[in-house]
């Protein structure tokens, strides 16, 4: 019994010493963490000071407008009287409004055709501008310069160029004995005219694709040269697949910006000789979604209704972006994968 008790006491003392050592180690680690935090505290406070303006701007100019827009979408509000809660009434009206469907159609038309052409022309131009030719820097600058022109100024210039009577575009078409559309004065040609106006400023997209091409390892092209591949094979099997991440970004950005198209259509529709007074152009052919929101809010002072339109677009864009990101895992290549 005495031996058992002695052994038990030894084990007990050993366990106590072990726990004491463990607590000591933990205490030392906590002290080190505390000292490390205390030493980094001035840097953390300085970082918070620099982040504070951005956080304030995010709250004031992004989070607050979104929250207030969602709130006003459930109200009847026209600035003349306090908002009156009406529930889902604005949303019911939207889905019975023909102009809503017209705006959705026009925006989808712009996104499908405009974004496709923008990506195709940008990739083609980037591949050409990436060639090792004399004066490459000058050509790159010339392609980028149109993006520096303000959208309002470029819209006014294009309105003159697309004038059906004395515009430069129809003069060139007439020289080659081709049909001369009415462009901005025609319901059939007004949307293609707006797309043409936006394609003039694809310099930013070209720069992004040029950067993507520059990141492609040269070894891949050398390998296909050894296999006897030509320029088409290089583009099909190397350049285009390796630019999938850039293309994915342009698709997402193009869809969002397409549904927010406003400046060109607003300037053109407000100045068109045959405008119908709704800032939607001839037969509402230029009534894009953002223009419809503007009309309802700032022309008819139906801020609750326009907020509901904006909320629908926000939700739809979130859903589309979510599924695009989810599906991108199957075809988008990210470096290092």
ABEGO torsion letter per residue (X at the ends): XAAAAAAAAAAAAAAAAAAAAAAAAAAAAAAAAAAAAAAAAAAAAAAAAAAAAAAAAAAAAAAAAAAAAAAAAABBBAGABBBBBAEAAAAAAAAABAAAAAAAAAAAAAAAAAAAAAAAAAAAAAAAAABBBBGAAAAAAAAAAAAABBAAAAAAAAAAAABAAABAAAAAAAAAGBBBBAEAABAAAAAAAAAAAAAAAAAAAAAAAAAAAAABBAAAAAAAAAAGBBAAAAAAAAAAAAAAAAAAAAAAAAAAAAAABAAAAAAAAAABAABAGAGAEBGGAABBAAAAAAAAAAAAGBAAAAAAAAAAAAAAAAAAAAAAAAAAAAABBBBGX
